[in-house]
Each structure stands twice: as structure tokens, then as C-alpha cells.
């Protein structure tokens, strides 16, 4: 059996490879809408479920995931341009924000919709790092305008929770749910 990943994210593919979970990628047929006042937990759960359901077929095990960054009632999605990225990273500097991921797993006889939260604290003084980071372009297409697994790791002081969640897929949650519902996908390969 192979997991169907309803995502084209290279980070999610890399995490599944790292965890040795067999999978194939299918681009989801789902359009995200992120109202600025949305509840972050409800939002990531709804997006994860929408992605999974858009590609699920009977007999398959399908995974949908959505990630956002949240601080002080504000959602930090993917920046629209470098000015937006600069503003996001400046607001996150010296503070602790939540990285939330919704996870939806659909399979024969089960439907799981859960979420994971990881707290990430940014270093307080980012002036030099910030401009170098913005020039790198790594912020493009990243929730909260950073990638912890790359140069963005320089911005981070500490995390509390699942590191893989910050990268883009809550690995601990996924493994726990697969153990419960599709343990054959966890056989070492």
C-alpha cells in the first residue's frame, strides 16, 4: 500500500522519504481561502481536509496537510512580495509564534482530521540576518516567510514541539495516526 500525498510541497515529500513512508504525489484540486480573522486551528484543519478529499478515491490512504503561522490573532500565510516578507519577519522577531498544521488522513474505514502546534521563538535582533535572508529568496512560498530547515534556521532561537511540523508536515502526529489506522505503511523500507 502507498500513501497518496495531496500536496506538491517538496518539504512534505522530503519528510515522508525521511520517515520511509511509501507515497505518491497528487496535486490537490482544492483552492484555499484564508480570511484574516479565521480561527487558525479550524482553518488548517479545513484546508487539510479539503486537500485530502479533493483527491481521495475509495481504497486509498490519502493525506492532506496545511500549515500556517499564528501570532496575536493574526495569520501569517505566504508573503506576497519581499516587502510583505520583511514586515512578517520584523513582526515575528524577538517573539514566540505558533506553527499550526492540520492533518487529514482518509482511508478504508477511517477518517482523521487533527492538528499539531509547535511554538517557535525568533531571535530578538535580526537586522543583519533579515536583509541577508530576504536577499536569499528562501522566504518565497513559505508560511510566515521563513524555512527553518534552511537559512531561516538562523532566525530561530528555540522551538517547543515537533520540528518536522515547522518544516511542513507534523511527523509525530502522522506516524501516530498511521500506527492506529494503516500500520503497514510504517514497515521499514
Residue frames as a rotation matrix with the C-alpha (Angstrom) as fourth column:
UNK 1
0.580 0.814 0.000 0.00
0.814 -0.580 0.000 0.00
0.000 0.000 -1.000 0.00
UNK 2
-0.593 -0.737 0.325 1.15
0.750 -0.652 -0.112 3.51
0.294 0.178 0.939 -0.79
UNK 3
-0.078 0.488 -0.869 0.10
0.624 -0.656 -0.424 6.78
-0.777 -0.575 -0.254 0.82
UNK 4
0.093 0.158 0.983 -1.36
0.885 -0.466 -0.008 9.38
0.456 0.871 -0.183 -1.55
UNK 5
-0.443 -0.329 -0.834 0.04
0.687 -0.722 -0.081 12.80
-0.576 -0.609 0.546 -0.66
UNK 6
0.473 0.678 0.563 -2.38
0.870 -0.459 -0.178 15.53
0.138 0.574 -0.807 -1.73
UNK 7
0.758 -0.354 -0.548 0.39
-0.067 -0.877 0.475 18.15
-0.649 -0.324 -0.689 -1.93
UNK 8
0.789 -0.566 0.239 3.17
0.371 0.129 -0.920 19.21
0.489 0.815 0.312 -4.26
UNK 9
0.817 -0.458 0.350 5.32
-0.576 -0.660 0.482 20.53
0.010 -0.596 -0.803 -1.38
UNK 10
0.252 -0.807 -0.534 8.95
-0.223 0.489 -0.843 19.40
0.942 0.332 -0.057 -1.70
UNK 11
-0.520 -0.423 0.742 9.29
-0.789 -0.096 -0.607 19.66
0.328 -0.901 -0.284 2.10
UNK 12
0.328 0.720 0.611 6.43
-0.851 0.506 -0.140 17.23
-0.410 -0.474 0.779 2.67
UNK 13
0.833 -0.105 -0.544 7.89
-0.287 0.758 -0.586 14.80
0.474 0.644 0.601 0.15
UNK 14
-0.160 -0.987 -0.011 11.29
-0.407 0.076 -0.910 15.00
0.900 -0.141 -0.413 1.87
UNK 15
-0.328 0.096 0.940 9.74
-0.941 0.052 -0.334 14.33
-0.081 -0.994 0.073 5.30
UNK 16
0.746 0.642 0.178 7.87
-0.613 0.766 -0.194 11.25
-0.261 0.036 0.965 4.04
UNK 17
0.567 -0.642 -0.516 11.09
-0.170 0.522 -0.836 9.99
0.806 0.562 0.187 2.43
UNK 18
-0.403 -0.736 0.544 12.98
-0.674 -0.164 -0.720 10.63
0.619 -0.657 -0.430 5.69
UNK 19
-0.139 0.462 0.876 10.34
-0.895 0.320 -0.310 8.67
-0.424 -0.827 0.369 7.63
UNK 20
-0.943 -0.310 -0.118 10.45
-0.325 0.786 0.526 5.91
-0.070 0.535 -0.842 4.97
UNK 21
-0.135 0.964 0.229 6.74
0.024 0.234 -0.972 6.03
-0.991 -0.126 -0.055 4.33
UNK 22
-0.771 -0.146 0.620 5.95
0.586 0.220 0.780 4.95
-0.250 0.965 -0.084 0.74
UNK 23
0.071 0.789 -0.610 3.92
0.211 -0.610 -0.764 7.57
-0.975 -0.074 -0.210 -1.09
UNK 24
-0.449 -0.139 0.883 2.95
0.890 -0.161 0.427 9.06
0.083 0.977 0.196 -4.38
UNK 25
-0.727 0.081 -0.682 2.16
0.151 -0.950 -0.274 12.71
-0.670 -0.302 0.678 -5.04
UNK 26
-0.201 0.710 0.675 -1.08
0.945 -0.041 0.325 14.03
0.258 0.703 -0.662 -6.48
UNK 27
-0.966 -0.110 0.233 -1.67
0.077 -0.986 -0.147 17.77
0.246 -0.124 0.961 -6.76
UNK 28
-0.511 0.827 -0.237 -4.84
0.632 0.174 -0.756 18.61
-0.583 -0.535 -0.611 -4.83
UNK 29
-0.543 0.481 0.688 -7.80
0.506 -0.466 0.725 20.14
0.670 0.742 0.010 -6.65
UNK 30
0.369 0.584 -0.723 -8.61
0.929 -0.214 0.301 22.49
0.021 -0.783 -0.622 -3.78
UNK 31
-0.093 -0.345 0.934 -8.49
0.336 -0.894 -0.297 26.27
0.937 0.286 0.199 -3.55
UNK 32
-0.339 -0.134 -0.931 -7.52
0.940 -0.017 -0.339 27.77
0.030 -0.991 0.132 -0.19
UNK 33
0.244 0.368 0.898 -9.21
0.165 -0.928 0.335 30.86
0.956 0.066 -0.286 1.21
UNK 34
-0.358 -0.490 -0.795 -7.58
0.879 0.111 -0.464 32.45
0.315 -0.865 0.391 4.25
UNK 35
0.595 0.574 0.563 -9.85
0.294 -0.807 0.512 35.07
0.748 -0.139 -0.649 5.83
UNK 36
-0.301 -0.848 0.435 -7.64
-0.143 -0.411 -0.900 37.26
0.943 -0.334 0.002 8.07
UNK 37
-0.229 0.283 0.931 -9.91
-0.952 -0.267 -0.152 36.74
0.205 -0.921 0.330 11.09
UNK 38
0.443 0.423 -0.790 -10.17
-0.379 0.887 0.262 32.94
0.812 0.184 0.554 10.74
UNK 39
0.710 -0.217 0.670 -9.55
-0.576 0.368 0.730 30.65
-0.404 -0.904 0.136 13.69
UNK 40
-0.092 -0.856 -0.509 -6.12
-0.995 0.092 0.025 29.16
0.025 0.509 -0.860 12.87
UNK 41
-0.705 -0.141 0.695 -6.91
-0.308 0.944 -0.121 25.65
-0.638 -0.299 -0.709 14.09
UNK 42
0.292 0.901 0.319 -10.22
0.091 0.306 -0.948 25.48
-0.952 0.306 0.007 12.21
UNK 43
0.597 -0.096 -0.797 -8.53
-0.728 -0.482 -0.487 26.91
-0.337 0.871 -0.358 9.11
UNK 44
-0.438 -0.854 -0.281 -5.64
-0.897 0.397 0.194 24.42
-0.054 0.337 -0.940 8.86
UNK 45
-0.586 0.307 0.750 -7.93
-0.033 0.916 -0.400 21.51
-0.809 -0.259 -0.527 9.64
UNK 46
0.520 0.849 -0.090 -10.43
-0.072 -0.061 -0.995 22.60
-0.851 0.524 0.029 6.96
UNK 47
0.382 -0.454 -0.805 -7.68
-0.916 -0.303 -0.264 23.12
-0.124 0.838 -0.531 4.35
UNK 48
-0.700 -0.662 0.267 -6.06
-0.639 0.748 0.181 19.76
-0.320 -0.044 -0.947 5.14
UNK 49
-0.275 0.690 0.670 -9.41
0.176 0.721 -0.670 18.01
-0.945 -0.066 -0.320 4.81
UNK 50
0.651 0.539 -0.534 -10.29
-0.364 -0.395 -0.844 19.88
-0.666 0.744 -0.061 1.62
UNK 51
-0.083 -0.780 -0.620 -6.97
-0.993 0.016 0.114 18.89
-0.079 0.626 -0.776 0.02
UNK 52
-0.821 -0.247 0.515 -7.33
-0.298 0.954 -0.017 15.23
-0.488 -0.168 -0.857 1.01
UNK 53
0.000 0.921 0.389 -10.98
0.185 0.382 -0.905 14.95
-0.983 0.072 -0.171 -0.05
UNK 54
0.435 0.184 -0.881 -10.27
-0.699 -0.548 -0.460 16.62
-0.567 0.816 -0.110 -3.40
UNK 55
-0.177 -0.626 -0.760 -8.04
-0.939 0.339 -0.061 13.68
0.295 0.703 -0.647 -4.43
UNK 56
-0.560 -0.092 0.823 -9.27
-0.587 0.745 -0.316 10.75
-0.584 -0.661 -0.471 -2.35
UNK 57
-0.104 0.536 -0.838 -10.50
-0.776 0.483 0.405 7.58
0.622 0.693 0.366 -4.03
UNK 58
0.760 0.478 0.440 -12.03
-0.649 0.594 0.475 4.54
-0.034 -0.647 0.762 -2.35
UNK 59
0.910 -0.389 -0.146 -9.47
0.385 0.921 -0.053 2.02
0.155 -0.008 0.988 -1.13
UNK 60
0.079 -0.919 0.385 -6.61
0.367 -0.332 -0.869 4.54
0.927 0.210 0.311 -0.94
UNK 61
0.360 -0.092 -0.928 -4.99
0.880 -0.298 0.371 6.15
-0.310 -0.950 -0.027 2.08
UNK 62
0.213 -0.159 0.964 -4.86
0.625 -0.736 -0.260 9.87
0.751 0.658 -0.057 1.36
UNK 63
-0.065 -0.363 -0.929 -3.01
0.930 -0.360 0.075 12.57
-0.362 -0.859 0.361 3.30
UNK 64
0.379 0.149 0.913 -3.81
0.490 -0.869 -0.061 16.28
0.785 0.471 -0.403 3.22
UNK 65
-0.044 -0.479 -0.877 -1.80
0.969 -0.232 0.078 18.83
-0.241 -0.847 0.475 5.21
UNK 66
0.453 0.101 0.886 -1.98
0.402 -0.910 -0.103 22.59
0.796 0.402 -0.453 5.65
UNK 67
-0.096 -0.600 -0.794 0.34
0.994 -0.091 -0.052 24.81
-0.041 -0.795 0.606 7.70
UNK 68
0.507 0.178 0.844 0.10
0.279 -0.960 0.034 28.39
0.816 0.218 -0.536 8.91
UNK 69
-0.655 -0.677 -0.337 1.87
0.631 -0.243 -0.737 30.69
0.417 -0.695 0.586 11.35
UNK 70
0.434 0.879 0.199 -0.13
0.479 -0.411 0.776 32.48
0.764 -0.241 -0.599 14.04
UNK 71
-0.648 -0.578 -0.496 0.71
0.742 -0.330 -0.584 35.30
0.174 -0.746 0.643 16.45
UNK 72
-0.822 0.290 -0.491 -1.53
0.097 -0.777 -0.622 37.69
-0.562 -0.558 0.610 18.40
UNK 73
0.115 0.993 0.033 -4.67
0.134 0.017 -0.991 36.78
-0.984 0.118 -0.131 16.48
UNK 74
0.374 -0.035 -0.927 -3.02
-0.830 -0.457 -0.318 37.20
-0.412 0.889 -0.200 13.09
UNK 75
0.719 -0.145 0.680 -2.41
0.353 0.919 -0.177 34.53
-0.599 0.367 0.712 10.47
UNK 76
0.078 -0.769 -0.634 0.90
-0.719 -0.484 0.499 34.73
-0.691 0.417 -0.591 8.65
UNK 77
0.826 0.265 0.497 0.47
0.141 0.757 -0.638 32.92
-0.545 0.597 0.588 5.39
UNK 78
0.040 -0.800 0.598 2.75
0.963 0.190 0.189 33.05
-0.265 0.569 0.779 2.37
UNK 79
-0.150 -0.137 -0.979 4.08
0.146 -0.983 0.115 36.57
-0.978 -0.126 0.168 1.71
UNK 80
0.796 0.548 0.257 3.00
0.362 -0.091 -0.928 38.27
-0.485 0.832 -0.271 -1.48
UNK 81
0.682 -0.638 0.357 6.33
0.146 -0.360 -0.922 40.02
0.716 0.681 -0.152 -2.08
UNK 82
-0.243 -0.902 -0.357 9.61
0.638 0.129 -0.759 40.98
0.730 -0.413 0.544 -0.38
UNK 83
-0.590 0.089 0.803 8.02
-0.456 -0.857 -0.240 43.92
0.667 -0.507 0.546 1.47
UNK 84
0.544 0.834 0.093 5.37
-0.626 0.329 0.707 41.62
0.559 -0.443 0.701 2.90
UNK 85
0.503 -0.453 -0.736 8.07
0.502 0.847 -0.178 39.10
0.703 -0.280 0.653 3.91
UNK 86
-0.591 -0.752 0.292 10.10
0.242 -0.510 -0.825 41.86
0.770 -0.417 0.484 5.60
UNK 87
-0.203 0.605 0.770 7.04
-0.777 -0.578 0.250 43.03
0.596 -0.547 0.587 7.54
UNK 88
0.762 0.512 -0.397 6.18
-0.224 0.784 0.579 39.49
0.608 -0.352 0.712 8.67
UNK 89
0.223 -0.768 -0.600 9.70
0.674 0.566 -0.474 38.66
0.704 -0.298 0.645 9.83
UNK 90
-0.642 -0.408 0.649 10.05
-0.093 -0.799 -0.594 42.01
0.761 -0.442 0.475 11.60
UNK 91
0.182 0.811 0.556 6.82
-0.816 -0.191 0.546 41.36
0.549 -0.552 0.627 13.50
UNK 92
0.838 0.138 -0.527 7.97
0.055 0.941 0.334 37.84
0.542 -0.309 0.781 14.47
UNK 93
-0.106 -0.994 0.022 11.43
0.125 -0.036 -0.992 38.98
0.987 -0.102 0.128 15.65
UNK 94
-0.826 -0.370 0.425 12.02
-0.351 -0.252 -0.902 38.50
0.441 -0.894 0.079 19.37
UNK 95
-0.108 0.889 0.446 8.66
-0.978 -0.013 -0.211 36.80
-0.181 -0.458 0.870 19.85
UNK 96
-0.877 -0.062 0.477 7.21
-0.061 0.998 0.018 33.31
-0.477 -0.014 -0.879 20.04
UNK 97
-0.213 0.807 -0.550 4.68
-0.976 -0.199 0.086 32.33
-0.040 0.555 0.831 17.41
UNK 98
-0.006 0.317 0.949 2.70
-0.259 0.916 -0.307 29.16
-0.966 -0.247 0.076 16.80
UNK 99
-0.686 -0.112 -0.719 3.15
-0.722 0.230 0.653 26.99
0.092 0.967 -0.239 13.74
UNK 100
-0.077 0.776 0.626 -0.10
-0.495 0.515 -0.700 25.08
-0.865 -0.364 0.344 13.23
UNK 101
-0.818 -0.111 -0.565 -0.61
-0.558 0.397 0.729 22.21
0.143 0.911 -0.386 10.83
UNK 102
0.274 0.908 0.317 -3.85
-0.817 0.394 -0.421 20.49
-0.508 -0.144 0.849 10.03
UNK 103
-0.857 -0.501 -0.120 -3.63
-0.499 0.752 0.431 16.85
-0.125 0.429 -0.894 9.04
UNK 104
0.323 0.944 0.069 -6.33
-0.848 0.321 -0.423 14.83
-0.421 0.079 0.904 7.32
UNK 105
-0.850 -0.526 -0.001 -5.91
-0.493 0.796 0.351 11.12
-0.184 0.299 -0.936 6.74
UNK 106
0.263 0.960 -0.099 -8.61
-0.905 0.209 -0.371 9.28
-0.336 0.187 0.923 4.78
UNK 107
-0.773 -0.532 -0.345 -8.60
-0.619 0.751 0.230 5.54
0.137 0.392 -0.910 4.24
UNK 108
-0.285 0.677 -0.678 -10.66
-0.083 0.688 0.721 2.36
0.955 0.262 -0.140 4.23
UNK 109
0.298 0.566 -0.769 -12.84
0.692 0.427 0.582 2.59
0.658 -0.705 -0.264 7.32
UNK 110
0.073 -0.260 -0.963 -11.27
0.895 -0.408 0.178 5.71
-0.439 -0.875 0.203 8.82
UNK 111
0.355 -0.011 0.935 -11.29
0.474 -0.859 -0.191 9.50
0.805 0.511 -0.300 8.57
UNK 112
0.157 -0.417 -0.895 -8.93
0.949 -0.188 0.254 11.51
-0.274 -0.889 0.366 10.77
UNK 113
0.348 -0.147 0.926 -8.76
0.322 -0.909 -0.266 15.29
0.881 0.390 -0.269 11.00
UNK 114
0.570 -0.289 -0.769 -6.27
0.800 -0.021 0.600 16.53
-0.190 -0.957 0.219 13.61
UNK 115
0.746 -0.421 0.516 -3.77
-0.077 -0.824 -0.561 19.32
0.661 0.379 -0.648 14.13
UNK 116
0.287 -0.745 -0.602 -0.37
0.955 0.272 0.118 19.92
0.076 -0.609 0.790 15.70
UNK 117
0.947 -0.033 0.320 1.12
-0.054 -0.997 0.058 23.07
0.317 -0.072 -0.946 17.22
UNK 118
0.172 -0.940 -0.295 4.80
0.972 0.210 -0.103 23.92
0.159 -0.269 0.950 17.58
UNK 119
0.937 0.077 -0.341 5.96
0.180 -0.942 0.283 27.11
-0.300 -0.326 -0.896 19.29
UNK 120
0.216 -0.869 0.445 8.86
0.917 0.024 -0.398 28.88
0.336 0.494 0.802 17.57
UNK 121
0.723 -0.087 -0.686 10.82
0.332 -0.827 0.454 31.72
-0.606 -0.556 -0.568 19.19
UNK 122
0.644 -0.502 0.578 12.74
0.514 -0.276 -0.812 34.07
0.567 0.820 0.080 16.93
UNK 123
-0.305 -0.826 -0.474 15.93
0.952 -0.276 -0.132 35.78
-0.022 -0.492 0.870 17.98
UNK 124
0.430 0.579 -0.693 15.34
0.628 -0.743 -0.231 39.42
-0.649 -0.336 -0.683 19.01
UNK 125
0.195 -0.433 -0.880 17.95
-0.432 -0.844 0.319 41.15
-0.881 0.318 -0.351 16.86
UNK 126
0.301 0.050 0.952 17.57
0.599 0.767 -0.230 40.19
-0.742 0.639 0.201 13.25
UNK 127
0.610 0.065 -0.790 18.66
-0.359 -0.866 -0.348 43.30
-0.707 0.496 -0.505 11.31
UNK 128
-0.327 -0.819 -0.471 21.73
-0.849 0.036 0.527 41.80
-0.415 0.573 -0.707 9.59
UNK 129
-0.791 0.065 0.608 20.24
0.135 0.988 0.069 38.33
-0.596 0.137 -0.791 9.28
UNK 130
0.175 0.985 -0.003 16.94
0.265 -0.050 -0.963 39.68
-0.948 0.168 -0.270 8.00
UNK 131
0.441 -0.023 -0.897 18.32
-0.716 -0.612 -0.336 41.51
-0.542 0.790 -0.286 4.97
UNK 132
-0.679 -0.711 -0.181 20.56
-0.699 0.551 0.457 38.57
-0.225 0.437 -0.871 4.02
UNK 133
-0.619 0.518 0.590 17.61
0.281 0.848 -0.450 36.25
-0.734 -0.113 -0.670 4.39
UNK 134
0.435 0.823 -0.365 15.36
-0.058 -0.379 -0.923 38.40
-0.899 0.423 -0.117 2.23
UNK 135
0.051 -0.509 -0.859 18.03
-0.944 -0.305 0.125 38.55
-0.326 0.805 -0.496 -0.49
UNK 136
-0.796 -0.415 0.440 18.23
-0.319 0.907 0.276 34.73
-0.514 0.079 -0.854 -0.47
UNK 137
-0.417 0.733 -0.538 14.63
-0.817 -0.042 0.575 34.43
0.399 0.679 0.616 -1.70
UNK 138
-0.914 0.001 -0.406 14.10
0.120 0.956 -0.268 31.42
0.388 -0.294 -0.874 0.56
UNK 139
-0.774 0.627 -0.086 11.07
-0.141 -0.303 -0.943 33.15
-0.617 -0.718 0.323 2.10
UNK 140
-0.511 0.597 -0.619 9.06
-0.854 -0.269 0.445 32.82
0.100 0.756 0.647 -1.12
UNK 141
-0.013 0.649 -0.761 6.09
-0.449 0.676 0.584 30.47
0.894 0.349 0.282 -0.83
UNK 142
-0.616 -0.300 -0.729 6.65
0.465 0.608 -0.643 29.89
0.636 -0.735 -0.235 2.92
UNK 143
0.580 0.813 -0.055 4.07
0.451 -0.265 0.852 30.41
0.678 -0.519 -0.520 5.64
UNK 144
0.842 -0.236 -0.485 5.42
0.368 -0.407 0.836 33.09
-0.395 -0.882 -0.256 7.96
UNK 145
0.889 -0.445 -0.111 8.06
-0.382 -0.584 -0.716 33.97
0.254 0.679 -0.689 5.33
UNK 146
-0.031 -0.965 0.259 10.73
-0.996 0.050 0.070 31.53
-0.081 -0.256 -0.963 6.54
UNK 147
0.673 0.084 -0.735 12.04
-0.247 0.962 -0.116 28.00
0.697 0.260 0.668 6.17
UNK 148
0.718 -0.362 0.594 13.50
-0.639 -0.005 0.769 26.66
-0.276 -0.932 -0.235 9.42
UNK 149
0.728 -0.409 0.550 15.30
0.367 0.911 0.191 23.83
-0.579 0.063 0.813 7.60
UNK 150
0.429 -0.582 0.691 17.36
0.772 -0.161 -0.615 26.29
0.469 0.797 0.380 5.57
UNK 151
-0.577 -0.672 0.465 18.91
0.416 -0.731 -0.541 29.70
0.703 -0.119 0.701 6.04
UNK 152
0.173 0.768 0.617 15.79
-0.346 -0.539 0.768 30.64
0.922 -0.346 0.173 8.03
UNK 153
0.537 -0.056 -0.842 17.15
0.659 0.652 0.376 28.50
0.528 -0.756 0.387 10.86
UNK 154
-0.576 -0.815 0.056 19.42
0.643 -0.494 -0.585 31.45
0.505 -0.302 0.809 11.68
UNK 155
-0.361 0.533 0.765 16.35
-0.359 -0.837 0.413 33.46
0.861 -0.126 0.493 12.70
UNK 156
0.591 0.726 -0.352 15.24
-0.078 0.486 0.871 30.90
0.803 -0.487 0.343 15.30
UNK 157
-0.190 -0.589 0.786 16.27
-0.894 -0.227 -0.386 30.94
0.406 -0.776 -0.483 18.95
UNK 158
-0.908 -0.056 0.416 14.33
-0.257 0.857 -0.446 27.83
-0.332 -0.511 -0.793 20.06
UNK 159
-0.309 0.863 -0.400 11.32
-0.601 0.149 0.785 25.64
0.737 0.483 0.472 19.36
UNK 160
-0.697 0.226 0.681 8.94
-0.512 0.508 -0.693 23.68
-0.503 -0.831 -0.238 21.56
UNK 161
0.467 0.862 0.197 7.25
-0.477 0.433 -0.765 20.80
-0.745 0.263 0.613 19.78
UNK 162
0.451 -0.173 0.876 7.64
0.569 0.812 -0.133 18.83
-0.688 0.558 0.464 16.58
UNK 163
-0.367 -0.709 -0.602 10.43
-0.145 -0.596 0.790 20.25
-0.919 0.377 0.116 14.39
UNK 164
-0.845 0.034 0.534 9.00
0.497 0.418 0.760 18.49
-0.198 0.908 -0.370 11.32
UNK 165
0.240 0.967 -0.091 5.75
0.902 -0.256 -0.348 20.37
-0.359 0.001 -0.933 11.86
UNK 166
0.323 -0.196 -0.926 7.63
-0.058 -0.981 0.187 23.64
-0.944 -0.007 -0.329 11.34
UNK 167
-0.781 -0.624 0.009 9.19
-0.083 0.117 0.990 22.23
-0.619 0.772 -0.143 8.15
UNK 168
-0.582 0.613 -0.534 5.70
-0.809 -0.372 0.455 21.46
0.081 0.697 0.713 6.85
UNK 169
0.125 0.646 -0.753 4.36
-0.330 0.743 0.583 18.10
0.936 0.175 0.306 7.99
UNK 170
0.192 -0.031 0.981 3.64
-0.981 -0.043 0.191 17.08
0.036 -0.999 -0.039 11.59
UNK 171
-0.301 -0.459 -0.836 5.64
-0.569 0.790 -0.229 13.84
0.765 0.407 -0.499 11.51
UNK 172
-0.976 -0.081 0.204 4.90
-0.217 0.494 -0.842 12.70
-0.032 -0.866 -0.499 15.06
UNK 173
-0.206 0.976 0.069 1.15
-0.649 -0.083 -0.756 13.11
-0.732 -0.201 0.651 14.54
UNK 174
0.231 0.262 -0.937 1.25
-0.942 0.301 -0.148 11.38
0.244 0.917 0.316 11.16
UNK 175
-0.647 -0.542 -0.537 3.18
-0.397 0.840 -0.370 8.38
0.651 -0.026 -0.759 12.49
UNK 176
-0.854 0.372 0.363 0.80
-0.278 0.263 -0.924 8.04
-0.440 -0.890 -0.121 15.45
UNK 177
0.115 0.965 -0.234 -2.25
-0.777 -0.060 -0.627 8.08
-0.619 0.254 0.743 13.16
UNK 178
0.083 -0.145 -0.986 -0.69
-0.833 0.533 -0.148 5.63
0.547 0.833 -0.076 10.70
UNK 179
-0.919 -0.394 0.018 0.15
-0.323 0.726 -0.608 3.28
0.226 -0.565 -0.794 13.59
UNK 180
-0.536 0.794 0.288 -3.54
-0.362 0.092 -0.928 3.38
-0.763 -0.601 0.238 14.53
UNK 181
0.392 0.893 -0.222 -5.11
-0.471 -0.013 -0.882 3.13
-0.790 0.450 0.415 11.08
UNK 182
0.943 -0.116 -0.311 -2.59
-0.252 0.358 -0.899 1.92
0.215 0.927 0.308 8.45
UNK 183
0.585 -0.751 0.306 0.39
-0.398 0.063 0.915 0.31
-0.706 -0.657 -0.262 10.21
UNK 184
0.533 -0.382 0.754 1.51
0.692 0.710 -0.129 -1.48
-0.486 0.591 0.644 7.05
UNK 185
0.832 -0.222 0.509 2.66
0.234 -0.692 -0.683 1.91
0.503 0.687 -0.524 5.70
UNK 186
0.695 -0.567 0.441 5.22
-0.718 -0.555 0.420 2.11
0.006 -0.609 -0.794 8.52
UNK 187
0.835 -0.459 0.303 7.11
0.392 0.883 0.257 -1.07
-0.386 -0.096 0.918 7.71
UNK 188
0.162 -0.868 -0.470 10.80
-0.279 -0.497 0.822 -0.24
-0.947 -0.002 -0.322 7.29
UNK 189
0.962 0.131 0.239 11.79
0.201 0.253 -0.946 0.00
-0.185 0.958 0.217 3.66
